[in-house]
Amino acid sequence: MASNFAFLKSYHGMHKLHHLSHMAEKAYRNGQFATEALLISEISGRLIRKLVKQELPNLNRPFNSEDGLIMLQTTQLLNDELIMLLTQLRAAGRHPKRIDAAFAYQIMVKLHYLLIWYVNHYLDGHEEPGHFKPVSYTHLRAHETLSD
């Protein structure tokens, strides 16, 4: 089954995010929602750091993803919707055991949207949003049950 994040392979500097996104998608498909949430939190943290480095290239001090998110918000370099998405995805890993299938799917779709926005906005991409293949965990389990 093709990954919803295969498009990332086409862009320079996106190898690690592609790898982590593919792992998160695989965790979701295997019903490992806590692992998926932790991976998505890591991906969003890396994306925040990339955004800060691109938007504030003269910043000469170390920062973590939480500091980076505050910088992006206070400088109004990103709109409120993008800040909210990054915040939600970053927070997904704080309580991973509480994540159910529906929420796991929602954060996967949000991650897909955010990564498409990033490559289109920063890497001169031409990806179409909304082409997430909605193969759900429940859908996969139903097929397995039928084949037994």
C-alpha positions, -999 to 999 in steps of 0.1 A, spaced: 0 0 0 14 34 -10 21 59 17 2 92 18 35 108 25 55 95 -5 54 129 -20 80 141 6 107 120 -11 107 144 -40 119 173 -19 154 181 -8 158 181 30 126 162 37 140 126 39 138 124 78 103 138 78 93 114 51 107 85 71 90 95 103 57 102 86 58 68 69 65 52 103 35 71 119 12 60 91 23 24 96 18 27 133 -17 40 127 -26 12 103 -14 -14 129 -36 2 156 -5 15 175 -21 49 182 3 59 211 33 53 188 16 72 160 10 101 183 45 102 196 59 101 160 35 129 149 46 150 179 83 145 169 75 154 132 57 186 142 86 195 165 111 191 136 88 210 113 86 239 139 124 240 140 126 241 102 101 269 100 119 290 126 153 285 108 137 296 75 117 325 89 143 338 113 176 329 96 196 354 118 186 337 150 219 328 166 207 310 197 196 274 204 159 268 208 136 238 212 103 233 194 82 248 222 103 280 221 101 279 183 63 277 183 62 307 206 85 326 183 64 318 153 33 329 171 46 361 187 62 373 155 30 365 135 50 347 109 23 320 105 -14 325 106 -35 313 136 -47 282 118 -12 269 112 -1 278 148 -32 258 160 -23 228 138 13 228 150 2 231 186 -23 202 183 1 179 166 29 187 190 5 181 220 -6 147 206 24 130 221 18 144 256 -9 118 265 -5 91 238 -23 64 258 -55 83 256 -57 84 218 -84 64 201 -88 55 164 -109 85 155 -84 110 170 -55 91 156 -70 94 121 -76 132 126 -40 139 136 -28 119 106 -49 139 82 -38 172 99 -2 162 95 -7 154 59 -23 188 53 5 206 72 33 188 53 16 196 19 13 233 30 50 233 40 63 219 7 41 241 -14 50 272 6 87 267 13 99 242 -13 81 253 -44 59 223 -44 27 218 -63 10 192 -41 -28 190 -40 -43 191 -5 -71 167 2 -56 136 -14 -52 117 18 -61 80 12 -86 73 40 -76 37 48 -88 36 83 -77 12 111 -113 -1 114 -115 -6 76 -83 -27 77 -95 -47 106 -128 -55 89 -109 -69 59 -88 -91 81 -119 -104 99 -135 -113 65 -104 -131 53 -102 -153 85 
